[in-house]
Amino acid sequence: MYIGLPMVIVGQLINLLTYGVLTKRDSLVTKGPYAWCRNPFYVGTFLTDFGFCVICDPTKPFTIAIIIGYALVQGTFYYLQIRKEEKLLHGIHGEKYEEYRRKVPTRLIPSIFSAVKNRGFSMKWSGSLALHNRIFSRALSAGSWAVVFWAVMTMTGGKDTYMLSFDDINLARILDNPWLMITAAAVVVAYVGFRIVEAGRRKKEEAETAEWTAATKQDAGE
């Protein structure tokens, strides 16, 4: 937990920074996290997932099998998705995107040299944009899994789960841990709250877009 949880936190911080500058198809983002590598969100996601694997103890055969299976399935999916996104970005931005690829040559491996050269420490982070990209609820979703692991460790007294019997499971230990209960409640409340705010923001933006489209068509007709 002490090794894996910091990985999860750093991974989610990377995603939070990334989705606070990402405007998707509107413009090509090249500064901030995107100066370190071309797909920082996937880096943050991989680091988060690997952190959870460490929490489960990667020295155990079952965990090793899960890691291998995840690497094969999810790695293949991400590779295909990245290729698809690169083709889409090339179609939208053309030579501008190719120039960006030359400046930031790595897809997933962050490079300090690339960051220094391409303004990786300069960015304009937007909480409003992060809300639009729904990253807060995603981060809290990862946080909820961390709470689940914490609860399991508390409930079982920290024993290896594959060695447990039903007699080792004690639900009362969770109720006796006020910090766990407070953290779990805070994560749930924050997650629901951000989901409501994000959904409301998306709905408002869709209404504004529809209104602008209708006004544009009306002006064109006149």
C-alpha positions in Angstrom: 0.0 0.0 0.0 2.8 2.4 0.9 4.5 1.9 -2.4 1.5 1.4 -4.7 -0.7 4.2 -3.4 1.8 7.0 -4.3 1.9 5.6 -7.8 -1.9 5.8 -8.0 -1.8 9.4 -6.7 0.9 10.5 -9.1 -0.9 8.8 -12.0 -4.1 10.6 -11.3 -2.3 13.9 -10.9 -0.8 13.4 -14.4 -4.3 12.8 -15.7 -5.7 15.8 -13.8 -3.0 18.1 -15.3 -3.5 16.6 -18.8 -7.3 17.0 -18.9 -7.0 20.5 -17.5 -5.2 21.6 -20.7 -6.7 19.2 -23.3 -9.1 20.9 -25.7 -9.4 17.7 -27.9 -10.3 18.6 -31.5 -10.5 22.4 -31.1 -6.7 23.0 -31.0 -3.5 21.1 -30.9 -2.0 21.1 -27.4 1.8 20.9 -27.3 2.8 22.5 -24.0 2.6 21.2 -20.4 2.2 17.4 -20.1 2.1 17.1 -23.9 5.7 18.4 -24.2 6.9 15.4 -22.1 5.3 12.8 -24.4 2.4 12.7 -26.8 0.0 10.7 -24.7 0.4 11.7 -21.1 -3.1 10.5 -20.2 -2.2 6.9 -21.0 1.0 7.3 -18.9 -1.1 8.4 -15.9 -3.5 5.5 -16.4 -0.8 2.9 -16.7 0.9 4.3 -13.6 -2.4 4.2 -11.7 -3.1 0.6 -12.7 0.4 -0.5 -12.0 0.1 1.1 -8.5 -3.0 -1.1 -7.8 -1.0 -4.1 -8.9 1.7 -3.2 -6.5 -0.9 -2.9 -3.7 -2.0 -6.4 -4.5 1.6 -7.6 -4.1 3.3 -8.3 -7.5 5.4 -11.1 -6.0 2.3 -13.4 -5.8 1.7 -15.8 -8.8 -2.0 -14.7 -9.1 -1.0 -11.0 -9.3 1.7 -11.7 -11.8 -0.9 -13.5 -14.0 -3.2 -10.5 -13.8 -0.4 -8.1 -14.7 0.6 -10.1 -17.7 -3.1 -10.4 -18.8 -3.6 -6.7 -18.3 -0.4 -5.8 -20.2 -1.5 -7.9 -23.2 -5.1 -6.9 -23.4 -5.0 -3.2 -22.3 -1.6 -2.6 -24.0 -3.0 -3.8 -27.3 -6.2 -1.7 -26.9 -4.2 1.4 -26.0 -1.8 0.9 -29.0 -4.7 0.6 -31.4 -6.4 3.6 -29.8 -3.3 5.8 -30.0 -2.8 4.9 -33.6 -6.4 5.8 -34.3 -6.1 9.2 -32.5 -2.8 10.0 -34.3 -4.5 9.4 -37.7 -7.4 11.7 -36.6 -5.1 14.4 -35.4 -3.1 14.3 -38.6 -6.3 14.6 -40.6 -7.4 17.7 -38.5 -4.0 19.5 -38.1 -1.9 18.2 -40.9 1.7 19.4 -41.0 1.3 21.1 -37.7 0.7 17.8 -36.0 3.7 16.2 -37.9 5.9 19.0 -36.7 4.7 18.3 -33.1 5.6 14.6 -33.6 9.1 15.6 -34.6 9.5 17.8 -31.6 8.1 15.3 -29.1 9.1 11.9 -30.6 8.0 9.6 -27.8 4.4 8.3 -27.5 4.4 7.1 -23.9 7.9 7.5 -22.3 8.2 11.0 -20.7 11.4 12.8 -21.6 12.9 15.6 -19.5 14.9 16.8 -22.5 11.7 17.1 -24.6 10.0 18.9 -21.7 12.8 21.5 -21.3 13.0 22.1 -25.1 9.2 22.2 -25.7 7.9 24.2 -22.7 6.9 21.2 -20.7 6.9 23.4 -17.5 4.7 26.1 -19.0 0.9 25.6 -19.3 -2.4 27.3 -18.6 -4.4 24.8 -16.5 -8.2 25.2 -16.4 -10.5 23.8 -13.8 -13.4 24.6 -16.1 -11.8 22.5 -18.8 -11.1 19.7 -16.4 -14.7 19.6 -15.4 -15.7 19.5 -19.1 -13.4 16.5 -19.6 -14.9 14.8 -16.5 -11.5 14.1 -15.0 -12.5 14.8 -11.4 -15.0 12.0 -11.2 -12.5 9.6 -12.9 -9.8 10.5 -10.3 -12.3 9.9 -7.5 -13.3 6.6 -9.1 -9.6 5.5 -8.7 -9.7 6.9 -5.2 -12.7 4.7 -4.4 -10.7 1.6 -5.4 -7.9 2.7 -3.1 -10.5 2.9 -0.3 -11.7 -0.6 -1.2 -8.2 -2.0 -0.8 -7.8 -0.2 2.5 -11.1 -1.7 3.7 -10.1 -5.2 2.7 -6.8 -4.9 4.5 -8.6 -3.6 7.6 -11.3 -6.2 7.5 -8.8 -9.1 7.1 -6.1 -7.8 9.5 -3.6 -7.4 6.6 -3.4 -11.2 5.8 -2.8 -12.4 2.3 -6.3 -12.9 0.8 -5.5 -16.2 -0.8 -4.7 -17.6 2.7 -7.9 -16.3 4.3 -10.8 -18.3 5.7 -14.2 -16.9 6.6 -13.2 -16.7 10.2 -10.4 -14.2 9.3 -12.9 -11.7 7.9 -14.2 -9.2 10.5 -16.5 -6.5 9.3 -16.4 -4.9 12.7 -12.8 -3.8 12.0 -14.1 -1.4 9.3 -16.6 0.2 11.7 -13.9 0.5 14.3 -11.7 2.5 11.9 -13.1 6.1 11.9 -10.5 7.4 9.4 -11.5 4.7 6.9 -15.2 5.5 7.4 -14.7 9.2 7.0 -12.5 8.8 3.9 -15.0 6.4 2.3 -17.9 8.8 2.9 -15.9 11.8 1.6 -14.9 10.0 -1.6 -18.5 8.9 -2.3 -20.0 12.3 -1.6 -17.3 14.0 -3.7 -17.7 11.5 -6.6 -21.5 12.0 -6.7 -21.1 15.8 -6.4 -18.6 16.0 -9.3 -20.7 13.7 -11.5 -23.7 16.0 -11.0 -21.7 19.1 -11.7 -20.0 17.6 -14.8 -23.3 16.4 -16.2 -24.9 19.8 -15.6 -21.9 21.5 -17.4 -22.1 19.2 -20.4 -25.9 19.8 -20.6 -25.4 23.6 -20.5 -22.7 23.4 -23.1 -24.9 21.3 -25.4 -27.8 23.8 -25.0 -25.5 26.7 -25.8 -24.1 24.9 -28.9 -27.6 24.1 -30.1 -28.7 27.8 -29.5 -25.6 29.0 -31.4 -26.3 26.6 -34.3 -29.9 27.7 -34.5 -28.9 31.4 -34.6 -26.3 30.7 -37.2 -28.8 28.9 -39.5 -31.3 31.7 -38.9 -28.8 34.4 -39.9 -27.8 32.4 -43.0 -31.5 32.2 -44.0 -32.0 35.9 -43.6 
